[in-house]
C-alpha cells in the first residue's frame, strides 16, 4: 500500500509548507506524527496540534479540540479508530494508546483535526514475549544537538530498515555549545514550560527527524540535556517543566497526569530473542559533582575526576531504590528466558580506562561503582543469555568490556552522537584510552549504530562521518558471538569496514 519512502515523503510534505502555515494558520500538524513504546498488543500514537508552532500556544485556541485517529493494517483493513481531546493545558498534544493489536504486525495511522489530515505514519507491534523469533534489526541514536548540524543521518539509518529506533537521550539540547549550523530559538536556554515546548518544536520541524518518526516507532530515554543538568532541589522546578514538555512532545506511555510525568525504568522483550532493560539513570542518581580536586585541574571540563572515598561509597545510586529492585528482578527472570539481555543506559556502563585508569568519567556508571556491581552481579554465571550494554552520552563510538572484577560478562556498545561535537578536552583522553578491554573507540565521527541480532550472534555496525549533516558514512562492523548456544562466554571479532 505505502512504501517506507512514501511515508518519509508524506512526513516531510507538511514541513515544507510550515512557513505558509505560520502566516495563515494552515495545517495543525507541522510537528508531524510519531509512534512509540509498542508491546505485542498496543502502541502509542502521537501528534501535537500547532499551526504556528513557535508561538507560545502553538497558534491554537485556548480550548480543547477533538482529534480523530485511524489505524489500519498494510492490506488496508481498519484496525482501530476513535477520537480524543487535545487539551490546551498540555499544548494540544495527543497520546493515543492503540490496543488489541496483533503481535509482530505492521500498521499505518493518521490523525484528523478540523477536517485536515496529518501525515501518514507507519508503526509495528513487538512479537509475543514467548515467541521464537530468530532475528531483529534496530538502531541506536543519541545526542542530536540542533546547532551542530541537521539530522540527515536519519536518512542513512532508515536505509537499514530497522524495526524500531532506540534513542538513548539528549533528544534536545538546552544550550548551543558553540554550534553554528543553525540557531536555537532566541532568548537563551529554556527555563520554563513554554520555553521547553518551543525548543521541542524546533527539533520536531527538522524534516529528517520527522521522517524517521513517521517511518518507525521509537523507544526514548532521557539524558541530562533533555531535562536540565543534574543537581539538587534548586533545579527541581525547571527539571519538572522539562520533563513535562518532553512527555508532551514524545510518543511515550502516560500512566497518570502529564503535569506530573517523570521517567521510570522499564523492560521490553523481542520474543525469546532479546530482553531490553531501559534504565532511568538521571532523576534519582546520587550527586554527580563529587571528588573534584582542590586545585581545579580535573580535565575534560571537570568530568574526568580522580576517584575518592565518596564516589566509592556503597550508598551511591544510579537508580531509585525501588526502581533498582524492579530492574534487578526483571533481569533475574530474563537471563534464562532470552538469548540476549540488553542493558540500556543513557550513559556508559563499562569502566573507561581514562588516563591509564587514574580517572573516572563523573557522569557515567564509573562514578557509581557499587551501583554497577549490583547491576552486573544479578547476571550470574549460570545464565544462558549473552549480555550487551547499549549506551551513549560521550559523543564517541566505543566497544568496551563489561566486567565484574576480572570476569568479563559482556560488552558495552556506546553509540556515537548523531550531530553533537566531541570537543578536544573530552575527545583526546577518549582517543588515547588503552587496554585489552577497549575494542573500538572513535570520538571524531558523528553517526549512529545499527544492530542485527540472531540467537548466537550480535552484529553492530558503527556508522560515522566527520561532519554531522553531509558526506558519506564509513561503517565499522563488529560481531559478538556466544561461544556455545548455552554459554555466557562471548567472543568479539572485527568484521570489516563497509
C-alpha positions as CSV (number, residue, x, y, z in Angstrom):
1,X,0.0,0.0,0.0
2,X,2.7,2.5,1.1
3,X,6.5,2.1,0.9
4,X,8.8,3.4,3.6
5,X,9.9,6.1,1.1
6,X,6.3,7.1,0.6
7,X,5.9,7.6,4.3
8,X,9.1,9.6,4.6
9,X,7.8,11.9,1.8
10,X,4.4,12.1,3.5
11,X,6.1,13.2,6.7
12,X,8.2,15.9,5.1
13,X,5.4,17.4,3.0
14,X,3.6,19.2,5.9
15,X,7.0,20.6,7.0
16,X,7.8,22.0,3.5
17,X,4.8,24.4,3.9
18,X,5.4,25.3,7.5
19,X,6.3,28.9,6.7
20,X,2.9,29.4,5.0
21,X,1.2,27.6,7.9
22,X,2.7,30.1,10.3
23,X,1.4,33.0,8.3
24,X,-2.1,31.9,7.6
25,X,-2.7,29.3,10.3
26,X,-2.7,26.4,7.9
27,X,-2.3,22.7,8.8
28,X,-2.4,22.0,12.5
29,X,0.2,19.2,12.0
30,X,3.5,20.9,11.2
31,X,5.2,18.9,14.0
32,X,4.4,15.6,12.3
33,X,3.3,12.3,13.8
34,X,5.1,9.6,15.8
35,X,4.6,6.3,17.4
36,X,6.4,4.7,20.2
37,X,6.8,2.2,23.1
38,X,5.0,-0.7,21.3
39,X,4.4,-4.0,23.0
40,X,2.9,-7.2,21.5
41,X,-0.7,-5.8,21.5
42,X,-0.5,-2.0,21.7
43,X,1.4,1.1,20.6
44,X,1.4,4.8,21.4
45,X,0.4,7.2,18.5
46,X,1.4,10.8,19.0
47,X,0.8,14.2,17.4
48,X,0.6,17.8,18.6
49,X,-1.6,20.5,17.1
50,X,0.4,23.7,16.5
51,X,-0.4,25.6,13.3
52,X,2.1,28.2,14.4
53,X,4.4,26.0,16.5
54,X,6.9,28.7,17.5
55,X,4.3,30.8,19.3
56,X,3.7,30.2,23.0
57,X,0.4,28.5,22.4
58,X,1.4,27.0,19.0
59,X,-1.2,29.2,17.4
60,X,-4.1,27.1,19.0
61,X,-7.2,28.5,20.7
62,X,-7.5,28.2,24.5
63,X,-9.9,25.3,24.4
64,X,-9.9,21.6,23.7
65,X,-10.0,20.4,20.2
66,X,-11.3,17.0,19.0
67,X,-8.8,14.9,17.1
68,X,-9.8,11.7,15.2
69,X,-7.4,8.9,14.6
70,X,-7.3,5.8,12.4
71,X,-5.1,2.7,12.4
72,X,-5.1,0.1,9.6
73,X,-3.1,-2.9,8.5
74,X,-0.9,-2.9,5.4
75,X,-3.7,-4.6,3.5
76,X,-6.0,-1.6,4.2
77,X,-8.1,-3.4,6.9
78,X,-9.1,-1.0,9.6
79,X,-7.6,-2.0,12.9
80,X,-8.8,0.9,15.2
81,X,-10.2,4.3,15.2
82,X,-11.5,6.9,17.7
83,X,-11.5,10.4,18.9
84,X,-9.6,12.1,21.7
85,X,-9.4,15.7,23.1
86,X,-6.3,17.8,22.6
87,X,-6.2,19.9,25.7
88,X,-4.7,23.5,25.9
89,X,-3.1,22.9,29.2
90,X,-1.0,20.2,27.6
91,X,-0.1,22.1,24.4
92,X,-2.8,20.3,22.5
93,X,-0.7,17.1,22.3
94,X,-2.3,13.7,21.6
95,X,-1.2,10.4,23.0
96,X,-3.4,7.5,21.8
97,X,-2.8,4.0,23.2
98,X,-4.0,1.8,20.3
99,X,-4.9,-1.5,21.9
100,X,-6.0,-5.0,20.9
101,X,-3.5,-5.3,18.1
102,X,-1.9,-8.4,16.6
103,X,1.7,-9.2,17.6
104,X,4.6,-8.6,15.3
105,X,2.5,-6.7,12.8
106,X,2.9,-3.5,10.8
107,X,0.3,-0.8,10.8
108,X,-0.3,2.7,9.3
109,X,-2.0,5.5,11.2
110,X,-3.3,9.1,10.6
111,X,-4.9,11.9,12.5
112,X,-7.6,14.4,11.5
113,X,-8.5,17.7,13.2
114,X,-10.8,20.3,11.8
115,X,-11.1,18.4,8.6
116,X,-7.4,18.5,7.9
117,X,-5.3,15.3,7.8
118,X,-1.8,14.7,9.2
119,X,1.0,12.8,7.5
120,X,0.6,9.1,7.4
121,X,2.8,7.2,9.8
122,X,4.0,3.6,10.0
123,X,4.4,1.6,13.2
124,X,4.5,-2.0,14.3
125,X,3.9,-4.2,17.4
126,X,6.5,-6.4,19.0
127,X,6.4,-10.2,18.9
128,X,4.8,-12.1,21.7
129,X,7.3,-12.4,24.6
130,X,7.1,-16.2,24.3
131,X,7.5,-16.4,20.5
132,X,10.6,-18.0,18.9
133,X,11.7,-15.0,16.9
134,X,15.2,-15.6,15.4
135,X,16.3,-12.1,14.3
136,X,16.0,-8.4,14.9
137,X,17.4,-5.2,13.3
138,X,17.2,-2.0,15.3
139,X,19.1,1.3,15.5
140,X,20.5,3.3,18.4
141,X,21.0,7.1,18.3
142,X,21.8,9.8,20.8
143,X,23.0,13.3,21.3
144,X,21.4,15.4,18.5
145,X,22.3,19.0,19.1
146,X,20.2,21.2,16.8
147,X,23.0,23.7,16.4
148,X,25.7,21.2,15.4
149,X,24.1,20.0,12.3
150,X,20.9,18.9,10.6
151,X,19.6,15.4,11.3
152,X,20.3,14.0,7.8
153,X,21.9,10.9,9.4
154,X,18.4,9.5,9.9
155,X,18.2,9.1,6.1
156,X,21.0,6.6,6.1
157,X,19.7,5.0,9.2
158,X,16.3,4.3,7.6
159,X,18.0,2.6,4.7
160,X,18.9,-0.2,7.0
161,X,15.2,-0.9,7.6
162,X,15.2,-1.1,11.4
163,X,12.2,-2.4,13.2
164,X,12.5,0.5,15.7
165,X,14.8,3.2,16.9
166,X,16.2,3.3,20.4
167,X,17.0,6.9,21.3
168,X,19.5,6.9,24.2
169,X,19.0,10.5,25.3
170,X,19.8,14.2,24.6
171,X,17.0,14.4,22.1
172,X,17.2,18.2,22.6
173,X,19.9,20.4,23.9
174,X,19.2,23.3,26.1
175,X,22.4,25.0,25.1
176,X,24.3,25.6,21.8
177,X,27.8,24.5,22.8
178,X,29.2,26.9,20.1
179,X,27.1,25.3,17.4
180,X,26.8,27.4,14.2
181,X,25.0,25.1,11.7
182,X,21.6,26.6,12.8
183,X,20.4,28.5,15.8
184,X,18.1,27.6,18.7
185,X,15.2,29.9,19.5
186,X,16.2,33.4,20.7
187,X,16.1,34.2,24.4
188,X,18.7,31.8,25.8
189,X,18.3,28.4,27.5
190,X,14.8,27.3,28.3
191,X,13.8,27.6,31.9
192,X,10.0,27.5,31.7
193,X,7.4,25.1,30.3
194,X,6.7,27.4,27.4
195,X,10.4,27.6,26.6
196,X,10.9,23.8,26.6
197,X,7.8,23.4,24.4
198,X,9.3,25.9,21.9
199,X,12.6,24.0,21.9
200,X,10.9,20.7,21.1
201,X,9.0,22.4,18.3
202,X,12.3,23.5,16.7
203,X,13.5,19.9,16.8
204,X,10.3,18.3,15.6
205,X,10.3,20.6,12.5
206,X,13.6,19.1,11.2
207,X,12.3,17.1,8.2
208,X,14.7,14.2,8.6
209,X,13.7,13.7,12.3
210,X,10.1,14.0,11.3
211,X,10.5,11.4,8.6
212,X,12.2,9.0,11.0
213,X,9.3,9.3,13.5
214,X,6.8,8.7,10.7
215,X,8.6,5.6,9.5
216,X,9.3,3.6,12.6
217,X,8.4,3.5,16.3
218,X,10.8,5.0,18.9
219,X,11.8,4.0,22.4
220,X,13.3,7.1,24.1
221,X,15.4,7.7,27.2
222,X,16.1,11.0,28.9
223,X,19.6,12.3,29.5
224,X,20.8,15.5,31.1
225,X,20.4,17.9,28.2
226,X,16.8,16.8,27.8
227,X,15.8,17.7,31.3
228,X,18.3,20.1,32.9
229,X,21.8,19.1,34.1
230,X,21.8,17.0,37.3
231,X,21.7,18.9,40.6
232,X,19.8,19.4,43.8
233,X,16.4,20.8,44.7
234,X,17.3,24.2,43.3
235,X,16.7,22.7,39.8
236,X,13.6,20.7,40.6
237,X,11.0,23.2,39.2
238,X,12.9,23.7,36.0
239,X,13.5,20.0,35.6
240,X,9.8,19.2,36.1
241,X,8.9,21.7,33.3
242,X,11.5,19.9,31.1
243,X,10.0,16.5,31.9
244,X,6.5,17.7,31.2
245,X,7.4,19.3,27.8
246,X,9.4,16.2,26.9
247,X,6.4,13.9,27.6
248,X,4.1,16.2,25.7
249,X,6.3,16.0,22.7
250,X,7.3,12.3,22.6
251,X,5.4,9.1,21.8
252,X,5.6,7.7,25.4
253,X,3.0,6.0,27.6
254,X,1.3,8.3,30.0
255,X,0.1,6.4,33.1
256,X,-1.1,9.4,35.1
257,X,-1.1,13.2,34.8
258,X,1.1,14.7,32.1
259,X,1.8,17.6,34.5
260,X,3.5,15.2,37.0
261,X,5.1,12.8,34.4
262,X,8.5,11.5,35.3
263,X,10.6,8.8,33.6
264,X,10.9,5.3,35.1
265,X,12.9,2.2,34.1
266,X,11.0,-0.4,32.1
267,X,11.6,-3.7,30.4
268,X,10.6,-5.0,27.0
269,X,11.1,-8.2,25.0
270,X,11.6,-9.1,21.4
271,X,10.2,-12.6,21.7
272,X,12.6,-15.0,23.3
273,X,15.4,-13.5,21.4
274,X,16.2,-10.3,23.4
275,X,15.2,-8.6,26.7
276,X,15.8,-4.9,26.8
277,X,16.1,-3.2,30.2
278,X,15.7,0.5,29.7
279,X,17.1,2.1,32.9
280,X,16.3,5.6,34.1
281,X,19.7,6.9,35.2
282,X,19.3,10.6,35.7
283,X,16.5,11.6,38.0
284,X,17.5,9.8,41.2
285,X,21.2,9.4,40.9
286,X,23.4,10.4,43.8
287,X,25.2,13.7,43.4
288,X,27.5,13.7,40.3
289,X,29.6,16.6,41.4
290,X,31.9,14.8,43.9
291,X,35.7,14.1,44.1
292,X,36.7,17.4,42.5
293,X,40.4,18.3,43.0
294,X,41.1,21.3,45.2
295,X,43.4,22.7,42.5
296,X,40.5,22.6,40.0
297,X,42.6,20.7,37.4
298,X,40.2,17.9,36.6
299,X,40.5,17.5,32.8
300,X,37.6,17.2,30.3
301,X,35.7,20.3,31.7
302,X,35.9,18.7,35.2
303,X,34.2,15.5,34.1
304,X,37.3,13.3,34.3
305,X,37.9,13.0,38.0
306,X,40.2,11.1,40.4
307,X,38.2,8.5,42.4
308,X,37.7,9.2,46.1
309,X,36.0,7.6,49.1
310,X,32.8,9.5,48.3
311,X,32.4,8.0,44.9
312,X,33.2,4.5,46.2
313,X,30.5,4.7,48.9
314,X,28.1,1.7,48.8
315,X,25.1,4.0,49.2
316,X,25.7,5.9,45.9
317,X,22.9,5.0,43.5
318,X,22.2,5.5,39.8
319,X,18.6,4.2,40.1
320,X,15.9,4.9,42.6
321,X,16.0,2.2,45.3
322,X,12.6,0.7,44.4
323,X,13.3,1.1,40.7
324,X,16.5,-0.8,41.1
325,X,14.8,-3.6,42.8
326,X,12.3,-3.9,39.9
327,X,15.2,-3.7,37.4
328,X,17.2,-6.5,39.1
329,X,14.1,-8.6,39.4
330,X,13.3,-8.4,35.7
331,X,16.9,-9.2,34.8
332,X,17.0,-12.2,37.2
333,X,14.0,-13.7,35.4
334,X,15.0,-12.7,31.9
335,X,18.6,-14.1,31.9
336,X,17.5,-17.7,31.3
337,X,14.4,-16.9,29.1
338,X,16.1,-15.0,26.4
339,X,19.1,-15.4,24.1
340,X,20.4,-11.9,24.9
341,X,20.0,-9.2,27.5
342,X,20.5,-5.6,26.6
343,X,21.2,-3.1,29.4
344,X,20.1,0.2,28.1
345,X,21.5,3.3,29.7
346,X,21.9,6.9,28.7
347,X,25.5,6.9,29.9
348,X,28.3,4.3,29.6
349,X,28.0,1.3,31.9
350,X,31.5,-0.2,31.4
351,X,34.6,1.2,33.1
352,X,36.5,3.7,30.9
353,X,40.3,3.4,31.4
354,X,40.9,7.1,31.2
355,X,44.4,8.4,31.9
356,X,45.7,4.8,32.5
357,X,42.8,4.2,34.9
358,X,43.6,7.1,37.2
359,X,40.4,9.0,36.3
360,X,36.7,8.2,36.1
361,X,34.0,9.8,33.9
362,X,31.9,11.5,36.6
363,X,28.6,11.3,34.5
364,X,28.8,7.5,33.9
365,X,28.4,4.3,36.0
366,X,32.2,4.6,36.6
367,X,31.4,7.1,39.3
368,X,28.8,4.8,40.8
369,X,30.8,1.5,41.1
370,X,28.7,-0.1,43.7
371,X,25.5,0.5,41.7
372,X,27.2,-1.0,38.7
373,X,28.4,-4.0,40.7
374,X,24.8,-4.7,41.9
375,X,23.5,-4.4,38.3
376,X,26.0,-6.8,36.9
377,X,26.1,-9.2,39.8
378,X,22.5,-10.3,39.2
379,X,23.6,-11.7,35.8
380,X,25.0,-14.8,37.3
381,X,27.4,-17.4,35.7
382,X,24.6,-19.9,35.2
383,X,22.7,-17.6,32.7
384,X,22.2,-18.7,29.1
385,X,21.9,-15.1,27.8
386,X,24.6,-13.0,26.3
387,X,24.9,-9.6,27.8
388,X,25.3,-6.3,25.9
389,X,25.1,-2.7,27.1
390,X,23.6,-0.1,24.9
391,X,24.6,3.4,25.9
392,X,25.5,6.9,24.6
393,X,26.3,10.4,26.0
394,X,30.1,10.6,25.4
395,X,29.9,11.5,21.7
396,X,32.1,8.6,20.7
397,X,31.6,5.2,19.2
398,X,33.0,2.7,21.7
399,X,33.1,-1.0,22.5
400,X,34.3,-1.8,26.0
401,X,34.1,-4.9,28.2
402,X,31.5,-5.2,31.0
403,X,33.3,-6.8,33.9
404,X,32.8,-7.9,37.5
405,X,36.3,-7.7,38.9
406,X,38.4,-9.6,36.3
407,X,35.5,-11.6,34.9
408,X,34.1,-10.4,31.6
409,X,30.4,-10.9,31.3
410,X,29.6,-8.9,28.2
411,X,30.3,-5.8,26.1
412,X,29.1,-2.2,26.3
413,X,28.3,-0.8,22.8
414,X,28.4,3.0,23.1
415,X,26.7,4.7,20.1
416,X,28.3,7.9,18.7
417,X,26.4,11.2,18.7
418,X,24.2,11.9,15.8
419,X,25.3,15.6,15.5
420,X,26.9,16.7,18.8
421,X,30.6,17.5,18.6
422,X,33.1,15.9,20.9
423,X,35.4,18.8,21.9
424,X,39.1,18.2,22.2
425,X,39.3,18.2,26.0
426,X,36.8,15.3,26.1
427,X,37.8,13.6,22.8
428,X,41.6,13.4,23.3
429,X,41.5,11.3,26.6
430,X,38.9,9.0,25.0
431,X,41.1,8.5,21.8
432,X,44.1,7.8,24.0
433,X,42.4,5.1,26.1
434,X,44.4,1.9,26.1
435,X,43.8,-1.6,27.4
436,X,42.7,-5.0,26.4
437,X,39.1,-4.2,27.4
438,X,38.8,-1.4,24.8
439,X,38.0,-3.0,21.4
440,X,37.0,0.2,19.5
441,X,36.9,3.9,20.2
442,X,36.2,6.7,17.7
443,X,35.3,10.1,19.2
444,X,35.8,12.0,15.9
445,X,32.8,10.8,13.9
446,X,29.1,11.6,14.1
447,X,26.6,8.9,13.4
448,X,24.6,6.0,14.8
449,X,24.7,2.3,15.2
450,X,22.7,-0.5,13.5
451,X,22.3,-3.7,15.4
452,X,21.4,-7.1,13.8
453,X,20.8,-9.8,16.4
454,X,20.3,-13.6,16.0
455,X,20.3,-16.3,18.6
456,X,24.1,-16.7,18.8
457,X,25.5,-13.5,17.2
458,X,25.1,-9.8,17.7
459,X,26.3,-7.7,14.7
460,X,27.0,-4.0,15.5
461,X,27.7,-1.6,12.6
462,X,29.0,1.8,13.7
463,X,28.2,4.5,11.1
464,X,30.2,7.7,11.2
465,X,31.3,10.7,9.2
466,X,33.4,13.7,10.2
467,X,30.6,16.2,9.6
468,X,27.2,15.8,11.1
469,X,25.0,16.6,8.2
470,X,26.9,15.9,5.0
471,X,29.3,13.5,3.4
472,X,29.3,9.7,3.2
473,X,29.3,7.4,6.2
474,X,32.1,5.0,6.9
475,X,30.9,1.8,8.6
476,X,33.0,-0.3,11.1
477,X,31.4,-3.6,11.8
478,X,31.8,-5.9,14.8
479,X,30.3,-9.3,15.7
480,X,29.8,-10.5,19.3
481,X,29.4,-14.3,19.2
482,X,28.2,-16.6,22.1
483,X,30.8,-19.3,22.2
484,X,28.1,-22.1,22.5
485,X,24.3,-22.0,22.4
486,X,24.0,-22.1,26.2
487,X,27.2,-20.5,27.4
488,X,27.7,-16.9,28.7
489,X,31.1,-16.9,27.1
490,X,31.4,-14.2,24.5
491,X,33.9,-13.5,21.7
492,X,34.2,-10.3,19.8
493,X,35.7,-10.0,16.4
494,X,36.0,-7.1,13.9
495,X,34.0,-8.0,10.8
496,X,35.4,-5.4,8.5
497,X,34.7,-1.9,7.3
498,X,32.0,-1.3,4.6
